[in-house]
Amino acid sequence: MIRSLLSMADRLRCLGVTRVVMEATSDYWKPVFYLLEAQGFEVWLVNARDVKHLPGRPKTDKLDAVWLAKVAERQMLRPSFVPPPAIRLLRDLTRYRVDLVEARTAEKQRVEKLLEDAQIKLSVVASDIFGVSAGR
């Protein structure tokens, strides 16, 4: 897929394209956006909800792409805010950390429930059954 995206970027550059406009659909836009951005294109990500409310939207993908380009050219759309790469990386790491903490908490609760099902109630003896005092 990366090879195809690079070929697309080369083709767009050969055609003299400087701005690429695309709709934000789920997470599908990310690889294309990031690659084109890294290749030096001005990439506009537009909100699908904003695009939907504009009149004259065609029903096929090819016509939709031409229509989207014309609408953006006439300044009828504005690009959505996409943070710079450093902020995106920080957001990804933060979200991943939150996911890991949630998974750790779920596992701790699962272990505590298993122990309680086995009639072992450690929380009576230690305030944090995974802390230092519970390990002794």
C-alpha positions as CSV (number, residue, x, y, z in Angstrom):
1,M,0.0,0.0,0.0
2,I,2.8,2.4,0.7
3,R,4.2,1.8,-2.7
4,S,0.8,2.7,-4.2
5,L,0.6,5.8,-2.1
6,L,4.1,6.9,-3.2
7,S,3.1,6.3,-6.8
8,M,0.0,8.4,-6.3
9,A,2.1,11.2,-4.8
10,D,4.5,11.1,-7.7
11,R,1.6,11.2,-10.2
12,L,0.0,14.2,-8.4
13,R,3.4,16.0,-8.4
14,C,3.8,15.3,-12.1
15,L,0.3,16.7,-12.8
16,G,1.3,19.9,-10.9
17,V,-1.1,19.3,-8.0
18,T,-0.1,21.3,-4.9
19,R,-3.2,20.9,-2.7
20,V,-5.1,17.7,-1.9
21,V,-8.5,17.8,-0.4
22,M,-10.1,14.8,1.3
23,E,-12.9,13.9,3.5
24,A,-12.3,12.6,7.0
25,T,-13.8,9.2,7.1
26,S,-13.1,7.2,10.3
27,D,-9.3,6.6,10.4
28,Y,-9.0,5.8,6.7
29,W,-7.7,9.2,5.9
30,K,-4.6,9.0,8.1
31,P,-2.1,7.0,5.9
32,V,-2.9,9.1,2.8
33,F,-2.9,12.4,4.7
34,Y,0.4,11.7,6.5
35,L,2.2,10.4,3.4
36,L,1.1,13.4,1.2
37,E,1.9,15.8,4.0
38,A,5.4,14.3,4.3
39,Q,5.8,14.6,0.5
40,G,5.3,18.3,0.8
41,F,1.7,18.7,-0.4
42,E,-0.8,21.1,1.2
43,V,-3.3,18.6,2.5
44,W,-6.8,19.7,3.5
45,L,-8.9,17.3,5.6
46,V,-12.5,18.4,5.5
47,N,-15.2,17.3,7.9
48,A,-17.7,15.0,6.1
49,R,-20.6,16.6,8.0
50,D,-19.6,20.0,6.5
51,V,-19.3,18.6,3.0
52,K,-22.6,16.8,3.3
53,H,-24.6,20.0,3.8
54,L,-23.3,21.6,0.6
55,P,-25.7,21.5,-2.4
56,G,-24.9,19.6,-5.6
57,R,-23.0,16.7,-4.2
58,P,-22.7,13.9,-6.8
59,K,-23.2,10.2,-6.1
60,T,-20.1,8.5,-7.6
61,D,-16.6,8.6,-6.1
62,K,-15.0,10.1,-9.2
63,L,-17.6,12.9,-9.6
64,D,-17.4,13.4,-5.8
65,A,-13.6,13.9,-6.0
66,V,-14.0,16.5,-8.8
67,W,-16.8,18.2,-6.9
68,L,-14.8,18.3,-3.7
69,A,-11.8,19.9,-5.5
70,K,-14.1,22.6,-7.1
71,V,-15.8,23.4,-3.8
72,A,-12.4,23.7,-2.0
73,E,-11.1,25.9,-4.8
74,R,-14.0,28.2,-4.4
75,Q,-13.2,28.5,-0.7
76,M,-16.6,27.0,0.2
77,L,-14.9,24.6,2.6
78,R,-12.3,25.1,5.3
79,P,-9.8,22.5,6.4
80,S,-10.1,20.8,9.7
81,F,-7.4,21.3,12.3
82,V,-4.9,18.5,12.2
83,P,-2.2,18.9,14.8
84,P,1.5,18.9,13.8
85,P,3.4,15.6,13.8
86,A,5.0,16.1,17.2
87,I,1.6,16.7,18.8
88,R,0.1,13.7,17.0
89,L,2.8,11.5,18.3
90,L,2.3,12.8,21.8
91,R,-1.5,12.2,21.5
92,D,-0.9,8.7,20.3
93,L,1.4,7.9,23.2
94,T,-0.9,9.4,25.7
95,R,-3.9,7.5,24.4
96,Y,-1.8,4.3,24.4
97,R,-0.8,4.9,28.0
98,V,-4.4,5.4,29.0
99,D,-5.3,2.1,27.3
100,L,-2.5,0.3,29.2
101,V,-3.5,1.8,32.5
102,E,-7.1,0.7,31.9
103,A,-6.0,-2.8,31.0
104,R,-3.8,-3.0,34.1
105,T,-6.7,-1.9,36.3
106,A,-9.1,-4.4,34.7
107,E,-6.5,-7.2,35.3
108,K,-6.1,-6.2,39.0
109,Q,-9.8,-6.2,39.5
110,R,-10.0,-9.6,37.9
111,V,-7.4,-11.0,40.2
112,E,-9.0,-9.5,43.2
113,K,-12.4,-11.0,42.2
114,L,-10.8,-14.4,41.6
115,L,-9.2,-14.3,45.1
116,E,-12.5,-13.3,46.6
117,D,-14.3,-16.1,44.8
118,A,-11.7,-18.5,46.4
119,Q,-12.6,-17.0,49.8
120,I,-9.4,-15.0,50.1
121,K,-10.2,-11.3,51.0
122,L,-6.8,-9.5,50.9
123,S,-8.4,-6.1,50.9
124,V,-9.3,-6.5,54.6
125,V,-5.6,-6.8,55.4
126,A,-4.0,-4.5,52.9
127,S,-5.4,-1.2,51.5
128,D,-3.7,-1.9,48.1
129,I,-3.4,-5.6,47.5
130,F,-0.9,-5.0,44.7
131,G,1.2,-2.5,46.8
132,V,4.3,-3.1,48.9
133,S,2.5,-3.9,52.1
134,A,0.5,-6.7,50.4
135,G,3.6,-8.3,49.0
136,R,5.1,-9.0,52.4
